[in-house]
């Protein structure tokens, strides 16, 4: 896994209150397909290059033939998530976009950066045309230190992806939902009054397991039922969660779509659940729920001791 930041210049508008994850994802996808598609087929799944082309791997991520690990889904989790503020902060000249790549997705970094550059030059709503100036990579992962790996027009020279280091579980963990969290349960979205740490954890475990399997060649979680039972035992200490609606424009459907998700925080104690804690820590990087590729489902952990001191 590796995290990158793309720095753009040339913005002439302010973007207060706008979440541009959907716009970035759409513009990026169109640019990547134009860049790598050689057959110009309208449908990727009917193309001879379906399982070897960069675009379907990144945006459709087909499982291997005969793969039945995914229930009610025709594609594996995408090998990337976008990271943007929600709602957007005011922008005056500069725009930054974060992208996290998982496993084999890092091998496609050059294609993805080039596609983002093309998309930005053509204009991304609401910013208009932008120019890619630099690319940074967090090195080492989780340290909060960003090192330059590209300055236009030089070559892109990334560092090798690294494992995610995890802190030990503290007495108090505050889970802060930074972008709308959309969790499905029995064909409906989990409401604010129903949401608990266990709902988040069950989805995190499944997502990380599938990401590891499809993009890093690692085994799926072997004892999912046992972990699921543990998620129901995690002590919830406090919760303040609300449902926040927002809309996004769908280029494919040419209409605005009503979206929504959970924002707020939950406090729990994971000291007796080290196996769950590892998944929860890693989930800060993978996001969870619906819409992760456009930046939804991002959370961070605030750690504190029993006296309330933050770590």
C-alpha positions, 0 to 999 in steps of 0.5 A, spaced: 500 500 500 502 507 498 499 514 499 500 519 494 498 527 493 497 530 487 498 538 487 495 542 481 495 549 480 491 554 476 484 554 480 480 560 479 474 559 483 473 557 490 470 550 492 467 551 499 461 546 501 463 542 495 465 535 495 469 533 488 470 526 489 465 524 484 467 529 479 475 527 480 473 520 479 469 521 473 474 525 469 480 520 471 476 514 469 474 518 462 482 520 461 484 513 463 480 509 458 482 514 453 489 513 454 490 506 455 484 503 450 487 501 443 480 497 441 475 503 442 470 497 444 464 501 448 464 495 453 470 493 456 467 486 458 466 484 451 474 486 449 479 481 448 484 485 452 479 485 458 483 482 463 490 485 461 488 492 460 489 497 465 483 501 465 478 495 467 483 493 472 482 499 475 475 501 474 472 494 473 476 490 477 474 483 474 475 477 478 478 471 475 473 466 471 470 462 475 471 466 482 465 465 486 468 469 492 463 475 491 456 475 493 451 479 489 457 483 485 460 482 479 467 486 480 472 486 486 474 492 490 477 497 486 485 498 487 484 505 489 481 510 493 481 518 493 482 522 499 479 529 499 476 534 504 468 534 506 466 539 505 471 542 500 475 548 503 476 554 500 481 554 494 485 559 491 490 557 486 492 551 488 488 544 489 491 537 492 488 530 491 490 524 495 490 517 492 491 511 496 493 505 491 493 497 494 497 492 492 498 491 484 495 497 483 501 501 485 504 498 478 500 502 474 501 509 478 505 512 472 498 511 468 494 514 473 498 520 474 498 521 467 491 520 466 489 525 472 494 530 469 490 530 462 483 530 466 485 536 470 488 540 464 481 538 461 477 541 467 474 538 473 468 541 476 468 546 479 475 548 479 476 548 471 482 547 468 488 545 472 496 544 471 499 538 475 505 541 478 508 535 483 506 528 486 508 526 493 508 520 496 508 518 504 514 515 506 514 511 510 507 510 510 503 512 516 509 517 518 505 523 515 512 525 512 511 527 504 516 526 499 516 529 492 517 523 487 515 528 481 516 535 479 513 537 472 516 535 467 521 530 470 520 523 471 516 519 476 520 516 481 516 513 487 518 509 493 516 501 494 510 500 497 510 498 505 506 495 510 502 499 515 504 500 522 499 499 527 499 503 534 497 498 540 490 499 542 489 504 547 483 504 553 479 509 549 478 509 541 474 515 538 472 513 531 471 520 527 467 519 520 470 524 516 466 523 509 459 520 509 459 513 511 454 508 507 453 501 510 448 496 507 445 491 511 439 487 509 438 491 502 438 498 506 443 503 509 444 503 516 441 509 519 444 513 525 441 511 530 442 503 528 450 504 527 455 501 532 462 500 532 460 493 530 457 495 523 463 498 521 468 493 523 464 487 519 464 491 513 472 493 514 474 486 515 470 484 509 473 489 505 480 489 507 480 481 506 477 482 499 483 487 497 488 483 500 486 477 496 485 480 489 490 486 489 496 483 494 495 475 493 493 474 500 488 469 503 482 471 505 480 471 512 479 464 515 475 465 521 470 470 519 464 468 523 469 468 529 471 475 528 464 477 526 462 475 533 467 479 536 464 485 533 458 484 537 462 484 543 466 491 543 464 496 548 461 502 545 462 508 550 459 514 547 456 515 540 454 522 536 452 520 529 448 523 524 445 522 517 448 527 512 445 528 505 448 531 499 448 530 491 453 529 486 452 529 478 452 523 474 456 524 467 453 517 465 446 518 467 446 526 466 443 527 472 444 529 479 443 523 484 442 524 491 447 521 496 448 521 503 451 517 509 453 517 516 458 523 519 460 524 527 464 519 531 463 513 536 468 511 542 469 504 544 474 500 547 478 495 543 484 493 548 480 486 549 480 485 541 487 485 538 485 482 532 479 487 530 484 492 532 488 491 526 483 491 521 480 497 524 487 501 524 488 499 517 481 501 515 483 508 516 487 507 509 482 503 505 476 507 507 469 502 508 462 502 505 459 504 498 463 510 494 470 509 497 473 510 490 470 517 490 473 518 497 467 516 501 467 512 508 474 515 510 475 515 518 480 516 522 482 514 529 483 518 535 487 515 541 486 516 548 488 513 555 483 512 561 484 519 563 482 522 557 489 524 554 490 523 547 495 519 543 
